[in-house]
Amino acid sequence: MTVEKTKIGRPVPQLPVEDVERAQIYYREILGFEILWTYPDKSIGAVQREEATIFFSKTEGSIEPNIHWIFAEDVDLTYTELKGRGADIIDDIEDKPWNIRQFAIKDLNGHIFYVHHDL
């Protein structure tokens, strides 16, 4: 029996944060996202920038940082933009031996994003 493969969308990470609204404001002000929604009790919320959507969930415990990879059409321009916005760049932009150009940022809860483009 052959089963037809259906189309699915991009995964949406749900990151643990200390404060959902604070995380949303950081992502808007520093990383250029738009705030989509916040649940009335402030326990969960979402932001979006173009095709990238991220959910945040409030956690009372310690936060184990997540690592994510984000593709950028123009990684050099994205680097310049985020640096100018005050993003915490933890690895400067450079060509890597695995044939991508990348840099890394860390958000206010310690989550790391590698922003990259193929060489």
Backbone as CSV, one residue per row, in Angstrom:
resi,resn,N_x,N_y,N_z,CA_x,CA_y,CA_z,C_x,C_y,C_z
1,MET,0.835,-1.169,0.000,0.000,0.000,0.000,0.893,1.250,0.000
2,THR,0.643,2.160,-0.913,1.387,3.405,-1.000,0.568,4.525,-0.371
3,VAL,1.200,5.248,0.512,0.539,6.365,1.174,1.138,7.653,0.618
4,GLU,0.272,8.536,0.149,0.746,9.808,-0.387,1.256,10.693,0.745
5,LYS,2.407,11.287,0.500,3.017,12.163,1.488,2.336,13.529,1.435
6,THR,1.908,14.037,2.585,1.281,15.349,2.649,2.319,16.415,2.971
7,LYS,1.993,17.647,2.701,2.903,18.754,2.973,2.691,19.227,4.416
8,ILE,3.803,19.433,5.116,3.734,19.990,6.464,4.570,21.262,6.506
9,GLY,4.316,22.113,7.476,5.019,23.390,7.583,6.287,23.294,8.394
10,ARG,6.887,24.455,8.584,8.112,24.555,9.374,7.803,24.300,10.847
11,PRO,8.734,23.709,11.569,8.519,23.538,13.002,8.515,24.902,13.704
12,VAL,7.773,24.997,14.773,7.718,26.218,15.584,8.251,25.860,16.965
13,PRO,9.427,26.379,17.322,9.955,26.066,18.647,9.137,26.754,19.735
14,GLN,9.066,26.115,20.877,8.462,26.725,22.066,9.566,26.808,23.105
15,LEU,10.053,28.021,23.335,11.194,28.227,24.212,10.757,28.557,25.635
16,PRO,11.373,27.931,26.617,11.091,28.301,28.005,11.728,29.650,28.310
17,VAL,10.975,30.513,28.996,11.463,31.847,29.346,11.044,32.197,30.768
18,GLU,11.734,33.154,31.370,11.374,33.618,32.705,10.111,34.468,32.673
19,ASP,9.968,35.287,31.601,8.869,36.232,31.500,8.482,36.345,30.027
20,VAL,7.282,35.906,29.681,6.838,35.858,28.283,6.819,37.254,27.656
21,GLU,6.212,38.228,28.337,6.135,39.577,27.764,7.507,40.217,27.599
22,ARG,8.385,39.991,28.546,9.753,40.531,28.442,10.477,39.910,27.248
23,ALA,10.302,38.603,27.050,10.913,37.928,25.904,10.354,38.486,24.596
24,GLN,9.043,38.685,24.542,8.429,39.227,23.325,8.958,40.630,23.008
25,ILE,9.082,41.461,24.012,9.591,42.817,23.796,11.037,42.767,23.321
26,TYR,11.851,41.892,23.906,13.243,41.734,23.481,13.305,41.311,22.012
27,TYR,12.510,40.321,21.646,12.529,39.845,20.264,12.035,40.915,19.297
28,ARG,11.106,41.757,19.733,10.625,42.851,18.879,11.689,43.942,18.754
29,GLU,12.198,44.404,19.880,13.116,45.541,19.884,14.512,45.197,19.374
30,ILE,15.030,44.049,19.756,16.413,43.692,19.436,16.526,42.824,18.186
31,LEU,15.586,41.905,17.982,15.707,40.964,16.870,14.744,41.246,15.717
32,GLY,13.893,42.266,15.841,13.047,42.683,14.731,11.815,41.845,14.475
33,PHE,11.352,41.084,15.458,10.139,40.279,15.320,8.913,41.137,15.623
34,GLU,7.745,40.635,15.271,6.482,41.248,15.659,5.835,40.362,16.718
35,ILE,5.178,40.971,17.683,4.451,40.206,18.690,3.128,39.772,18.083
36,LEU,2.861,38.461,18.083,1.625,37.924,17.503,0.488,37.893,18.513
37,TRP,0.743,37.307,19.664,-0.288,37.166,20.686,0.347,36.783,22.013
38,THR,-0.401,37.047,23.068,-0.012,36.651,24.420,-1.260,36.134,25.112
39,TYR,-1.181,34.954,25.704,-2.310,34.391,26.434,-2.634,35.298,27.617
40,PRO,-3.918,35.443,27.990,-4.292,36.383,29.059,-3.518,36.231,30.367
41,ASP,-3.162,35.008,30.746,-2.428,34.850,32.008,-0.913,35.002,31.832
42,LYS,-0.486,35.370,30.629,0.935,35.635,30.310,1.817,34.396,30.419
43,SER,1.228,33.210,30.329,1.993,31.974,30.450,2.575,31.507,29.115
44,ILE,2.050,32.020,28.010,2.525,31.622,26.686,2.246,32.759,25.713
45,GLY,3.088,32.869,24.704,2.922,33.912,23.697,3.749,33.575,22.473
46,ALA,3.632,34.410,21.443,4.329,34.130,20.188,4.842,35.405,19.544
47,VAL,5.916,35.249,18.761,6.464,36.305,17.919,6.709,35.730,16.533
48,GLN,6.840,36.638,15.544,7.087,36.177,14.173,7.895,37.226,13.420
49,ARG,8.773,36.731,12.573,9.515,37.572,11.628,9.586,36.788,10.333
50,GLU,8.954,37.314,9.295,8.807,36.615,8.027,8.321,35.177,8.277
51,GLU,9.120,34.188,7.907,8.697,32.786,8.035,9.070,32.164,9.379
52,ALA,9.725,32.914,10.239,10.163,32.379,11.536,9.160,32.749,12.620
53,THR,8.549,31.737,13.229,7.629,31.932,14.346,8.208,31.220,15.558
54,ILE,8.115,31.874,16.711,8.618,31.295,17.958,7.562,31.479,19.027
55,PHE,7.284,30.407,19.767,6.410,30.474,20.937,7.300,30.569,22.177
56,PHE,6.797,31.233,23.203,7.475,31.306,24.501,6.535,30.760,25.556
57,SER,7.076,30.012,26.499,6.268,29.543,27.625,7.002,29.865,28.915
58,LYS,6.263,30.415,29.855,6.843,30.797,31.152,7.198,29.540,31.928
59,THR,8.386,29.550,32.506,8.821,28.431,33.324,9.302,28.968,34.668
60,GLU,9.040,28.218,35.693,9.485,28.596,37.035,10.850,27.986,37.343
61,GLY,11.190,26.925,36.631,12.449,26.233,36.885,13.606,26.846,36.132
62,SER,14.740,26.170,36.206,15.912,26.659,35.478,15.702,26.445,33.979
63,ILE,16.294,27.308,33.197,16.136,27.250,31.742,17.351,26.587,31.128
64,GLU,17.105,25.528,30.416,18.145,24.848,29.659,18.147,25.476,28.266
65,PRO,19.219,26.203,27.886,19.211,26.898,26.595,18.993,25.952,25.419
66,ASN,18.193,26.417,24.468,17.950,25.709,23.214,18.878,26.281,22.149
67,ILE,19.188,25.475,21.148,20.003,25.926,20.022,19.177,25.750,18.754
68,HIS,19.152,26.809,17.927,18.385,26.784,16.676,19.239,27.353,15.549
69,TRP,18.950,26.893,14.333,19.616,27.384,13.131,18.589,28.121,12.303
70,ILE,18.937,29.352,11.873,18.042,30.170,11.072,18.769,30.563,9.794
71,PHE,18.129,30.288,8.661,18.676,30.654,7.354,18.388,32.122,7.078
72,ALA,19.363,32.845,6.564,19.183,34.246,6.167,19.556,34.391,4.699
73,GLU,18.686,35.025,3.915,18.967,35.260,2.487,20.273,36.027,2.318
74,ASP,20.474,37.061,3.127,21.702,37.855,3.095,22.259,37.891,4.518
75,VAL,23.095,36.930,4.827,23.589,36.773,6.199,24.436,37.966,6.639
76,ASP,25.159,38.590,5.713,25.971,39.753,6.072,25.084,40.943,6.450
77,LEU,24.030,41.165,5.697,23.098,42.242,6.000,22.355,41.971,7.312
78,THR,21.981,40.714,7.544,21.317,40.338,8.795,22.255,40.551,9.973
79,TYR,23.520,40.197,9.816,24.520,40.422,10.866,24.609,41.912,11.200
80,THR,24.708,42.742,10.157,24.810,44.191,10.354,23.565,44.731,11.048
81,GLU,22.389,44.267,10.623,21.135,44.713,11.242,21.089,44.349,12.726
82,LEU,21.312,43.065,13.036,21.185,42.621,14.423,22.254,43.229,15.327
83,LYS,23.448,43.397,14.793,24.501,44.054,15.566,24.097,45.491,15.868
84,GLY,23.529,46.177,14.874,23.076,47.547,15.054,21.916,47.677,16.031
85,ARG,21.103,46.619,16.154,19.973,46.625,17.088,20.409,46.287,18.520
86,GLY,21.664,45.853,18.672,22.170,45.538,20.010,22.064,44.081,20.403
87,ALA,21.925,43.187,19.422,21.859,41.753,19.723,23.171,41.292,20.354
88,ASP,23.080,40.300,21.230,24.252,39.719,21.882,24.894,38.720,20.916
89,ILE,25.841,39.201,20.130,26.521,38.346,19.153,27.638,37.616,19.877
90,ILE,27.513,36.292,19.938,28.499,35.497,20.686,29.548,34.870,19.782
91,ASP,29.273,34.790,18.473,30.261,34.360,17.472,30.130,35.297,16.289
92,ASP,31.214,36.007,15.955,31.177,36.921,14.821,30.999,36.171,13.510
93,ILE,30.600,36.905,12.503,30.335,36.302,11.199,31.640,35.814,10.567
94,GLU,31.578,34.623,9.982,32.737,34.077,9.283,32.329,32.895,8.412
95,ASP,33.173,32.607,7.425,32.985,31.431,6.584,33.480,30.224,7.359
96,LYS,32.673,29.171,7.357,33.023,27.952,8.090,33.489,26.866,7.124
97,PRO,34.290,25.924,7.597,34.773,24.847,6.722,33.666,23.939,6.199
98,TRP,32.478,23.974,6.812,31.367,23.148,6.349,30.517,23.879,5.302
99,ASN,31.125,24.891,4.646,30.553,25.606,3.497,29.330,26.452,3.806
100,ILE,29.320,27.053,4.979,28.303,28.064,5.251,28.977,29.278,5.880
101,ARG,28.332,30.406,5.730,28.759,31.643,6.395,27.771,31.853,7.529
102,GLN,28.273,32.077,8.736,27.365,32.125,9.879,27.873,33.041,10.976
103,PHE,26.946,33.384,11.872,27.256,34.037,13.140,26.253,33.508,14.152
104,ALA,26.503,33.785,15.434,25.611,33.285,16.482,25.229,34.410,17.422
105,ILE,23.963,34.360,17.881,23.464,35.307,18.871,22.874,34.535,20.039
106,LYS,22.811,35.214,21.185,22.199,34.622,22.373,21.131,35.590,22.858
107,ASP,19.950,35.056,23.199,18.874,35.924,23.678,18.962,36.110,25.188
108,LEU,18.015,36.853,25.761,18.074,37.187,27.178,17.853,35.987,28.095
109,ASN,17.356,34.848,27.571,17.177,33.639,28.369,18.253,32.592,28.081
110,GLY,19.254,32.964,27.278,20.371,32.069,26.992,20.204,31.197,25.758
111,HIS,19.068,31.296,25.056,18.858,30.512,23.841,19.782,31.032,22.740
112,ILE,20.340,30.110,21.970,21.338,30.448,20.952,20.757,30.208,19.559
113,PHE,21.030,31.174,18.674,20.596,31.076,17.283,21.812,31.242,16.381
114,TYR,22.043,30.235,15.533,23.066,30.328,14.501,22.370,30.809,13.237
115,VAL,22.785,31.965,12.758,22.206,32.540,11.547,23.189,32.256,10.433
116,HIS,22.708,31.686,9.324,23.634,31.172,8.311,23.116,31.322,6.881
117,HIS,24.038,31.143,5.959,23.737,31.092,4.530,24.800,30.222,3.885
118,ASP,24.386,29.421,2.893,25.336,28.558,2.183,26.340,29.400,1.395
119,LEU,27.571,28.921,1.334,28.598,29.603,0.518,28.450,29.228,-0.932
